[in-house]
C-alpha cells in the first residue's frame, strides 16, 4: 500500500478535504504506525557520530541528539 500526505489549500479545512477525498473513493486511514527506515536510521547515526567527533561544532553529543 502506498501512502499520500496532503495539505489542503488555504481556506479548506482538513475535515472538508477528508470528505472530498472520501467522495472520490479514497480510503482515509487515521491510525498509522510511523517507522523509521533502516537507511534513515543509519544516516541519523552517522550524523550524530560526525557531530560527536567534530569539536568545531561546539555542541555536545546530547545537544546534537536533540537537534537530530
Chimera marker file (.cmm) of the C-alpha trace (Angstrom):
<marker_set name="trace">
<marker id="1" x="0.000" y="0.000" z="0.000" r="1" g="1" b="0" radius="0.5"/>
<marker id="2" x="1.294" y="3.434" z="-0.894" r="1" g="1" b="0" radius="0.5"/>
<marker id="3" x="0.625" y="6.496" z="1.211" r="1" g="1" b="0" radius="0.5"/>
<marker id="4" x="-0.073" y="10.082" z="0.292" r="1" g="1" b="0" radius="0.5"/>
<marker id="5" x="0.289" y="13.114" z="2.508" r="1" g="1" b="0" radius="0.5"/>
<marker id="6" x="-1.830" y="16.099" z="1.593" r="1" g="1" b="0" radius="0.5"/>
<marker id="7" x="-2.064" y="19.686" z="2.718" r="1" g="1" b="0" radius="0.5"/>
<marker id="8" x="-5.419" y="21.254" z="1.903" r="1" g="1" b="0" radius="0.5"/>
<marker id="9" x="-5.337" y="24.650" z="0.202" r="1" g="1" b="0" radius="0.5"/>
<marker id="10" x="-5.738" y="27.747" z="2.337" r="1" g="1" b="0" radius="0.5"/>
<marker id="11" x="-9.333" y="28.134" z="3.406" r="1" g="1" b="0" radius="0.5"/>
<marker id="12" x="-10.148" y="24.415" z="3.181" r="1" g="1" b="0" radius="0.5"/>
<marker id="13" x="-10.282" y="22.587" z="6.492" r="1" g="1" b="0" radius="0.5"/>
<marker id="14" x="-8.751" y="19.166" z="6.903" r="1" g="1" b="0" radius="0.5"/>
<marker id="15" x="-12.163" y="17.680" z="7.657" r="1" g="1" b="0" radius="0.5"/>
<marker id="16" x="-13.583" y="19.147" z="4.419" r="1" g="1" b="0" radius="0.5"/>
<marker id="17" x="-10.614" y="17.757" z="2.495" r="1" g="1" b="0" radius="0.5"/>
<marker id="18" x="-11.230" y="14.314" z="4.021" r="1" g="1" b="0" radius="0.5"/>
<marker id="19" x="-14.878" y="14.435" z="2.953" r="1" g="1" b="0" radius="0.5"/>
<marker id="20" x="-13.901" y="15.400" z="-0.593" r="1" g="1" b="0" radius="0.5"/>
<marker id="21" x="-11.365" y="12.571" z="-0.810" r="1" g="1" b="0" radius="0.5"/>
<marker id="22" x="-13.852" y="10.047" z="0.562" r="1" g="1" b="0" radius="0.5"/>
<marker id="23" x="-16.326" y="11.110" z="-2.142" r="1" g="1" b="0" radius="0.5"/>
<marker id="24" x="-13.622" y="10.211" z="-4.661" r="1" g="1" b="0" radius="0.5"/>
<marker id="25" x="-13.372" y="6.758" z="-3.058" r="1" g="1" b="0" radius="0.5"/>
<marker id="26" x="-10.121" y="7.453" z="-1.227" r="1" g="1" b="0" radius="0.5"/>
<marker id="27" x="-9.716" y="5.458" z="1.954" r="1" g="1" b="0" radius="0.5"/>
<marker id="28" x="-8.742" y="7.653" z="4.890" r="1" g="1" b="0" radius="0.5"/>
<marker id="29" x="-6.505" y="5.820" z="7.342" r="1" g="1" b="0" radius="0.5"/>
<marker id="30" x="-6.194" y="7.654" z="10.640" r="1" g="1" b="0" radius="0.5"/>
<marker id="31" x="-4.250" y="5.089" z="12.652" r="1" g="1" b="0" radius="0.5"/>
<marker id="32" x="-0.743" y="4.807" z="11.293" r="1" g="1" b="0" radius="0.5"/>
<marker id="33" x="2.344" y="3.328" z="12.819" r="1" g="1" b="0" radius="0.5"/>
<marker id="34" x="5.304" y="5.508" z="12.000" r="1" g="1" b="0" radius="0.5"/>
<marker id="35" x="8.527" y="3.654" z="11.401" r="1" g="1" b="0" radius="0.5"/>
<marker id="36" x="11.965" y="4.930" z="10.506" r="1" g="1" b="0" radius="0.5"/>
<marker id="37" x="13.646" y="3.138" z="7.626" r="1" g="1" b="0" radius="0.5"/>
<marker id="38" x="16.971" y="1.448" z="8.243" r="1" g="1" b="0" radius="0.5"/>
<marker id="39" x="18.664" y="3.738" z="5.709" r="1" g="1" b="0" radius="0.5"/>
<marker id="40" x="17.419" y="6.856" z="7.515" r="1" g="1" b="0" radius="0.5"/>
<marker id="41" x="18.337" y="5.387" z="10.894" r="1" g="1" b="0" radius="0.5"/>
<marker id="42" x="21.912" y="4.749" z="9.662" r="1" g="1" b="0" radius="0.5"/>
<marker id="43" x="22.163" y="8.266" z="8.217" r="1" g="1" b="0" radius="0.5"/>
<marker id="44" x="20.993" y="9.747" z="11.506" r="1" g="1" b="0" radius="0.5"/>
<marker id="45" x="23.506" y="7.630" z="13.434" r="1" g="1" b="0" radius="0.5"/>
<marker id="46" x="26.308" y="8.744" z="11.097" r="1" g="1" b="0" radius="0.5"/>
<marker id="47" x="25.416" y="12.409" z="11.574" r="1" g="1" b="0" radius="0.5"/>
<marker id="48" x="25.424" y="12.008" z="15.339" r="1" g="1" b="0" radius="0.5"/>
<marker id="49" x="28.871" y="10.396" z="15.149" r="1" g="1" b="0" radius="0.5"/>
<marker id="50" x="30.149" y="13.241" z="12.940" r="1" g="1" b="0" radius="0.5"/>
<marker id="51" x="28.899" y="15.829" z="15.418" r="1" g="1" b="0" radius="0.5"/>
<marker id="52" x="30.435" y="13.913" z="18.298" r="1" g="1" b="0" radius="0.5"/>
<marker id="53" x="33.806" y="13.645" z="16.552" r="1" g="1" b="0" radius="0.5"/>
<marker id="54" x="33.901" y="17.230" z="15.236" r="1" g="1" b="0" radius="0.5"/>
<marker id="55" x="34.941" y="19.617" z="18.001" r="1" g="1" b="0" radius="0.5"/>
<marker id="56" x="34.384" y="22.609" z="15.707" r="1" g="1" b="0" radius="0.5"/>
<marker id="57" x="30.625" y="22.177" z="16.033" r="1" g="1" b="0" radius="0.5"/>
<marker id="58" x="30.850" y="23.455" z="19.576" r="1" g="1" b="0" radius="0.5"/>
<marker id="59" x="27.962" y="21.307" z="20.783" r="1" g="1" b="0" radius="0.5"/>
<marker id="60" x="27.791" y="18.273" z="22.992" r="1" g="1" b="0" radius="0.5"/>
<marker id="61" x="26.596" y="14.874" z="21.825" r="1" g="1" b="0" radius="0.5"/>
<marker id="62" x="23.420" y="15.269" z="23.889" r="1" g="1" b="0" radius="0.5"/>
<marker id="63" x="22.674" y="18.605" z="22.214" r="1" g="1" b="0" radius="0.5"/>
<marker id="64" x="23.372" y="17.084" z="18.798" r="1" g="1" b="0" radius="0.5"/>
<marker id="65" x="20.902" y="14.300" z="19.512" r="1" g="1" b="0" radius="0.5"/>
<marker id="66" x="18.256" y="16.874" z="20.385" r="1" g="1" b="0" radius="0.5"/>
<marker id="67" x="18.873" y="18.639" z="17.056" r="1" g="1" b="0" radius="0.5"/>
<marker id="68" x="18.632" y="15.421" z="15.069" r="1" g="1" b="0" radius="0.5"/>
<link id1="1" id2="2" r="1" g="1" b="0" radius="0.2"/>
<link id1="2" id2="3" r="1" g="1" b="0" radius="0.2"/>
<link id1="3" id2="4" r="1" g="1" b="0" radius="0.2"/>
<link id1="4" id2="5" r="1" g="1" b="0" radius="0.2"/>
<link id1="5" id2="6" r="1" g="1" b="0" radius="0.2"/>
<link id1="6" id2="7" r="1" g="1" b="0" radius="0.2"/>
<link id1="7" id2="8" r="1" g="1" b="0" radius="0.2"/>
<link id1="8" id2="9" r="1" g="1" b="0" radius="0.2"/>
<link id1="9" id2="10" r="1" g="1" b="0" radius="0.2"/>
<link id1="10" id2="11" r="1" g="1" b="0" radius="0.2"/>
<link id1="11" id2="12" r="1" g="1" b="0" radius="0.2"/>
<link id1="12" id2="13" r="1" g="1" b="0" radius="0.2"/>
<link id1="13" id2="14" r="1" g="1" b="0" radius="0.2"/>
<link id1="14" id2="15" r="1" g="1" b="0" radius="0.2"/>
<link id1="15" id2="16" r="1" g="1" b="0" radius="0.2"/>
<link id1="16" id2="17" r="1" g="1" b="0" radius="0.2"/>
<link id1="17" id2="18" r="1" g="1" b="0" radius="0.2"/>
<link id1="18" id2="19" r="1" g="1" b="0" radius="0.2"/>
<link id1="19" id2="20" r="1" g="1" b="0" radius="0.2"/>
<link id1="20" id2="21" r="1" g="1" b="0" radius="0.2"/>
<link id1="21" id2="22" r="1" g="1" b="0" radius="0.2"/>
<link id1="22" id2="23" r="1" g="1" b="0" radius="0.2"/>
<link id1="23" id2="24" r="1" g="1" b="0" radius="0.2"/>
<link id1="24" id2="25" r="1" g="1" b="0" radius="0.2"/>
<link id1="25" id2="26" r="1" g="1" b="0" radius="0.2"/>
<link id1="26" id2="27" r="1" g="1" b="0" radius="0.2"/>
<link id1="27" id2="28" r="1" g="1" b="0" radius="0.2"/>
<link id1="28" id2="29" r="1" g="1" b="0" radius="0.2"/>
<link id1="29" id2="30" r="1" g="1" b="0" radius="0.2"/>
<link id1="30" id2="31" r="1" g="1" b="0" radius="0.2"/>
<link id1="31" id2="32" r="1" g="1" b="0" radius="0.2"/>
<link id1="32" id2="33" r="1" g="1" b="0" radius="0.2"/>
<link id1="33" id2="34" r="1" g="1" b="0" radius="0.2"/>
<link id1="34" id2="35" r="1" g="1" b="0" radius="0.2"/>
<link id1="35" id2="36" r="1" g="1" b="0" radius="0.2"/>
<link id1="36" id2="37" r="1" g="1" b="0" radius="0.2"/>
<link id1="37" id2="38" r="1" g="1" b="0" radius="0.2"/>
<link id1="38" id2="39" r="1" g="1" b="0" radius="0.2"/>
<link id1="39" id2="40" r="1" g="1" b="0" radius="0.2"/>
<link id1="40" id2="41" r="1" g="1" b="0" radius="0.2"/>
<link id1="41" id2="42" r="1" g="1" b="0" radius="0.2"/>
<link id1="42" id2="43" r="1" g="1" b="0" radius="0.2"/>
<link id1="43" id2="44" r="1" g="1" b="0" radius="0.2"/>
<link id1="44" id2="45" r="1" g="1" b="0" radius="0.2"/>
<link id1="45" id2="46" r="1" g="1" b="0" radius="0.2"/>
<link id1="46" id2="47" r="1" g="1" b="0" radius="0.2"/>
<link id1="47" id2="48" r="1" g="1" b="0" radius="0.2"/>
<link id1="48" id2="49" r="1" g="1" b="0" radius="0.2"/>
<link id1="49" id2="50" r="1" g="1" b="0" radius="0.2"/>
<link id1="50" id2="51" r="1" g="1" b="0" radius="0.2"/>
<link id1="51" id2="52" r="1" g="1" b="0" radius="0.2"/>
<link id1="52" id2="53" r="1" g="1" b="0" radius="0.2"/>
<link id1="53" id2="54" r="1" g="1" b="0" radius="0.2"/>
<link id1="54" id2="55" r="1" g="1" b="0" radius="0.2"/>
<link id1="55" id2="56" r="1" g="1" b="0" radius="0.2"/>
<link id1="56" id2="57" r="1" g="1" b="0" radius="0.2"/>
<link id1="57" id2="58" r="1" g="1" b="0" radius="0.2"/>
<link id1="58" id2="59" r="1" g="1" b="0" radius="0.2"/>
<link id1="59" id2="60" r="1" g="1" b="0" radius="0.2"/>
<link id1="60" id2="61" r="1" g="1" b="0" radius="0.2"/>
<link id1="61" id2="62" r="1" g="1" b="0" radius="0.2"/>
<link id1="62" id2="63" r="1" g="1" b="0" radius="0.2"/>
<link id1="63" id2="64" r="1" g="1" b="0" radius="0.2"/>
<link id1="64" id2="65" r="1" g="1" b="0" radius="0.2"/>
<link id1="65" id2="66" r="1" g="1" b="0" radius="0.2"/>
<link id1="66" id2="67" r="1" g="1" b="0" radius="0.2"/>
<link id1="67" id2="68" r="1" g="1" b="0" radius="0.2"/>
</marker_set>
